[in-house]
């Protein structure tokens, strides 16, 4: 892993990154959860799959993905001919960590009649073991195309899976993974914030627990929440997802007020993704300079993972509707898989 060092002192990192971007014929991708300074220099800012697809459509030789490891892997799956670098290879994901491939494979073997509908926040190995990948914006559309008689394993996010189960009435076997960021939101503190801003709606990501979703006026993907912020009629919005998305909201509609949903004590930074925070300007510069750390995927594994991604794209495009998920009325979550 490349790390900042004394030799970088005094460098104009923005200028050096721009120079290397041109020299390397590189495209820089930044997820909405990256620091504002990284968002502002990126060629594309967005959700993980959308970024990978945009990069694949360019003639770039190098993709520098400022996000987390599973996102960079997805970029490599879709662009095998391009060099893909991740500024910090330790930028992982709690959902990915919760679902080790060997445990997922063993669980699938125990339920051979089930298909695996798997959230994109997982390793390339788990993607290769899955039948269909979904995103938070495409999951409901895809689920609607699967016969109700077909048993389903949904992983690794039990909150997204539980939300879908409650909304659609589908009985799914849920892998017990969670996003540590969305798990950190406090219902008590959110209610206090709502009392302070009684006219402000709440927009929440479906990775949030049901006790947060229950108070949301809008539930959807990160890009869906951003669009809701642009379209809403009021002037204040409470945002229950990683707070760096607010940077894009402020840029898009600076006249509105956006408030991040609070953590347990109302004050902590526990709603900031510690994995996303590992990427820095210094590490991005070094990644472009050295073309390391580099994502490498064995071809057979890549092709297996691509099958599940291609199935998602096929099913998502075949469905009418925007795909953003809406609030659901009750808290009953569906069966949760017993696991480690």
C-alpha positions in Angstrom: 0.0 0.0 0.0 1.3 3.4 -0.9 1.4 5.9 2.0 2.2 9.6 2.2 5.8 10.4 3.0 8.0 13.4 3.6 8.9 13.7 -0.1 5.4 14.9 -0.9 5.7 18.0 1.3 5.4 21.2 -0.8 3.9 19.4 -3.8 0.8 21.0 -5.4 -1.1 17.8 -5.3 -4.0 19.0 -7.4 -1.7 20.1 -10.1 0.3 16.9 -10.0 -2.8 14.8 -10.1 -4.0 16.7 -13.1 -0.6 16.2 -14.8 -0.5 12.5 -14.1 -4.2 12.1 -15.2 -3.1 13.4 -18.7 0.1 11.5 -18.8 -1.5 8.2 -17.8 -4.6 8.8 -19.9 -6.5 8.1 -16.6 -10.1 8.7 -15.5 -10.6 9.5 -11.9 -13.8 8.2 -10.2 -15.1 9.4 -6.9 -18.0 7.9 -4.9 -20.4 10.3 -3.2 -18.9 9.3 0.1 -15.4 10.6 -0.7 -14.0 13.8 0.8 -15.1 17.0 -1.0 -11.6 17.7 -2.3 -11.5 14.3 -4.1 -15.1 14.7 -5.4 -14.2 18.1 -6.9 -11.2 16.8 -8.9 -12.9 13.6 -10.2 -14.0 13.1 -13.8 -17.1 11.4 -12.5 -18.8 11.4 -9.1 -21.6 9.0 -8.4 -22.7 5.6 -7.2 -20.4 2.6 -7.5 -21.9 0.7 -10.5 -22.7 3.9 -12.4 -19.1 5.0 -12.1 -17.7 1.7 -13.3 -20.0 1.8 -16.4 -19.0 5.4 -17.2 -15.3 4.5 -16.9 -15.8 1.5 -19.2 -17.3 3.7 -21.8 -14.2 6.0 -21.9 -11.0 5.4 -23.9 -8.9 5.8 -20.7 -6.0 3.4 -20.1 -6.2 3.8 -16.3 -9.1 4.0 -13.9 -8.3 5.5 -10.5 -11.2 4.6 -8.3 -11.6 6.7 -5.2 -14.0 4.4 -3.3 -13.7 1.0 -1.7 -12.2 -2.3 -2.9 -15.4 -4.0 -4.1 -16.1 -0.9 -6.3 -12.7 -1.0 -7.9 -13.1 -4.8 -8.5 -16.4 -4.1 -10.3 -14.6 -1.6 -12.5 -12.0 -4.2 -13.4 -14.7 -6.8 -14.1 -16.2 -4.4 -16.6 -12.9 -3.0 -18.0 -10.4 -5.9 -17.9 -8.2 -4.2 -20.5 -7.7 -1.1 -18.3 -5.4 -0.7 -15.3 -7.5 -0.1 -12.2 -5.9 1.4 -9.1 -7.3 2.0 -5.7 -5.5 4.7 -3.6 -5.6 2.5 -0.5 -6.1 -1.3 -0.8 -7.3 -1.3 2.9 -10.4 0.6 1.8 -12.8 -2.3 2.4 -16.4 -2.5 3.3 -18.2 -4.0 6.4 -20.8 -5.7 4.2 -18.0 -7.3 2.1 -16.2 -8.4 5.3 -19.4 -9.9 6.7 -19.7 -12.3 3.8 -16.6 -14.4 3.3 -16.7 -16.4 0.0 -16.1 -19.8 1.6 -19.0 -19.3 4.0 -21.3 -18.0 1.3 -20.4 -21.0 -0.9 -21.1 -23.4 1.9 -24.4 -21.8 2.7 -25.5 -21.9 -0.9 -24.7 -25.7 -0.9 -27.0 -26.1 2.1 -29.9 -24.4 0.1 -29.5 -25.7 -3.4 -33.1 -24.8 -4.4 -32.4 -21.1 -3.6 -31.1 -18.5 -6.1 -28.7 -15.9 -4.7 -29.8 -12.3 -5.2 -26.7 -10.5 -3.9 -26.2 -6.8 -3.2 -23.3 -5.3 -5.1 -21.5 -4.5 -1.8 -19.6 -7.8 -1.9 -16.3 -9.2 -3.1 -15.7 -10.3 -6.6 -15.6 -13.9 -5.3 -19.1 -13.6 -3.9 -20.3 -12.0 -7.1 -19.0 -15.1 -8.9 -21.0 -17.3 -6.5 -24.2 -15.4 -7.1 -27.0 -15.6 -9.7 -28.0 -12.0 -9.9 -26.3 -8.8 -8.5 -28.6 -5.9 -7.4 -28.0 -2.3 -6.4 -30.2 -0.4 -4.0 -31.9 1.3 -7.0 -32.5 -1.9 -9.0 -33.3 -4.5 -6.3 -37.1 -4.1 -6.3 -37.3 -4.1 -10.1 -35.3 -7.3 -10.3 -37.1 -9.0 -7.4 -40.5 -8.3 -9.2 -39.3 -10.5 -12.1 -38.5 -13.5 -10.0 -41.4 -16.0 -9.6 -42.8 -16.0 -6.1 -42.4 -19.7 -5.9 -38.6 -19.3 -6.3 -36.8 -19.4 -2.9 -34.2 -16.6 -2.6 -31.1 -16.0 -0.6 -30.5 -12.2 -0.2 -27.1 -11.0 1.1 -25.0 -9.6 2.4 -27.2 -6.6 3.8 -29.9 -7.8 6.1 -31.4 -4.3 6.3 -31.8 -3.9 2.6 -33.1 -7.5 2.3 -35.5 -6.9 5.2 -36.7 -3.7 3.7 -37.4 -5.5 0.4 -39.1 -8.4 2.2 -41.4 -6.0 4.0 -42.2 -3.9 1.0 -42.9 -6.8 -1.4 -44.1 -9.5 0.9 -41.4 -11.8 -0.4 -40.0 -14.4 2.0 -36.2 -14.3 1.6 -33.4 -15.9 3.6 -31.2 -13.0 4.7 -27.5 -13.1 5.2 -26.8 -11.2 8.5 -24.5 -8.4 7.2 -24.8 -4.7 8.0 -23.2 -1.5 6.9 -21.5 0.0 10.0 -22.2 3.5 8.8 -26.0 3.1 8.4 -26.2 0.9 11.5 -24.8 3.8 13.5 -27.8 6.1 13.1 -29.8 6.6 16.3 -33.6 6.6 16.3 -33.7 8.7 19.5 -31.4 11.4 18.1 -33.2 11.4 14.8 -36.5 12.0 16.6 -34.9 14.9 18.5 -33.7 16.3 15.2 -37.1 15.9 13.6 -38.6 17.8 16.6 -36.2 20.7 16.0 -37.1 20.7 12.3 -40.8 19.5 12.2 -41.2 20.5 8.5 -38.1 18.8 7.3 -38.5 15.4 5.5 -36.1 12.6 6.1 -34.3 10.8 3.2 -32.8 7.5 4.1 -30.7 4.8 2.4 -32.3 1.3 2.5 -29.1 0.0 4.2 -30.4 1.8 7.3 -32.2 -0.3 10.0 -36.0 -0.4 10.0 -36.2 1.9 13.0 -34.6 4.6 10.8 -36.5 3.7 7.6 -39.8 3.9 9.5 -39.3 7.7 10.0 -38.2 8.3 6.4 -40.3 10.2 3.9 -38.1 9.0 1.0 -36.0 5.8 0.8 -33.6 5.2 -2.0 -30.1 4.9 -3.4 -27.5 7.5 -2.8 -28.1 9.0 -6.3 -31.9 8.8 -5.6 -31.5 10.7 -2.4 -29.5 13.4 -4.2 -32.3 13.7 -6.8 -34.9 13.9 -4.0 -32.9 16.8 -2.5 -33.0 18.6 -5.8 -36.7 18.0 -6.4 -38.2 18.4 -2.9 -40.3 21.5 -2.3 -39.1 22.4 1.2 -35.9 24.1 2.1 -34.5 21.6 4.8 -33.8 17.9 4.5 -32.5 15.4 7.0 -30.2 13.0 5.3 -29.7 9.4 6.7 -26.8 8.2 4.8 -23.0 8.9 4.7 -22.8 12.7 5.1 -20.3 13.4 2.3 -23.2 13.2 -0.2 -24.2 16.5 1.3 -21.3 18.1 -0.6 -23.1 17.3 -3.9 -26.4 18.5 -2.5 -24.9 21.9 -1.5 -23.4 22.3 -5.0 -26.7 21.4 -6.7 -29.1 23.4 -4.6 -27.1 25.8 -2.4 -30.2 27.6 -1.3 -31.4 24.5 0.7 -30.3 23.3 4.1 -29.1 19.7 4.5 -28.6 18.1 7.9 -26.9 14.8 8.4 -28.8 12.3 10.6 -27.0 11.9 14.0 -25.3 8.9 15.6 -25.7 7.5 19.0 -24.7 10.6 21.0 -26.0 13.1 18.5 -22.5 14.4 17.9 -20.1 11.5 16.9 -18.5 11.1 13.5 -19.6 7.5 13.5 -21.8 8.1 10.4 -18.6 8.8 8.3 -17.4 5.7 6.5 -13.9 4.9 7.9 -13.1 2.9 4.8 -13.9 5.7 2.3 -11.9 8.1 4.5 -8.7 6.1 3.8 -8.5 7.6 0.4 -6.6 10.9 0.4 -5.1 13.3 -2.2 -1.7 12.0 -1.3 -2.6 8.4 -1.9 -4.4 9.2 -5.1 -1.3 11.0 -6.4 0.9 8.1 -5.5 -1.5 5.6 -7.1 -1.4 7.5 -10.4 2.4 8.0 -10.2 3.2 4.3 -9.4 0.1 2.6 -10.9 -0.2 0.8 -7.6 -2.1 -0.6 -5.6 -3.5 -2.4 -8.6 -6.7 -4.5 -8.9 -5.9 -7.8 -10.5 -8.6 -10.5 -11.1 -8.0 -14.0 -12.6 -10.0 -14.2 -15.8 -12.2 -17.2 -15.0 -13.2 -15.5 -11.8 -13.9 -12.2 -13.6 -16.1 -13.9 -16.2 -18.1 -15.6 -13.5 -18.6 -12.4 -11.6 -19.5 -10.6 -14.9 -22.3 -13.1 -15.5 -24.2 -12.0 -12.4 -23.6 -8.4 -13.2 -24.8 -8.8 -16.7 -27.9 -10.5 -15.5 -28.6 -7.5 -13.3 -28.2 -5.1 -16.1 -30.4 -7.2 -18.4 -33.2 -7.4 -15.8 -33.0 -3.8 -14.7 -33.3 -2.5 -18.2 -36.3 -4.8 -18.9 -38.3 -3.3 -16.1 -40.4 -0.2 -16.2 -40.0 2.4 -13.4 -37.4 4.5 -11.6 -36.5 1.8 -9.1 -36.2 4.0 -6.1 -37.6 2.3 -3.0 -40.3 3.9 -1.0 -41.2 3.7 2.8 -43.0 0.6 4.1 -45.5 0.5 6.9 -44.5 -2.3 9.3 -41.3 -3.5 11.1 -41.6 -7.1 10.4 -38.4 -8.2 8.9 -38.4 -11.7 7.3 -36.3 -14.6 8.4 -32.6 -13.8 9.1 -30.1 -16.4 8.4 -28.2 -17.8 11.4 -24.5 -17.4 10.8 -21.2 -16.3 12.1 
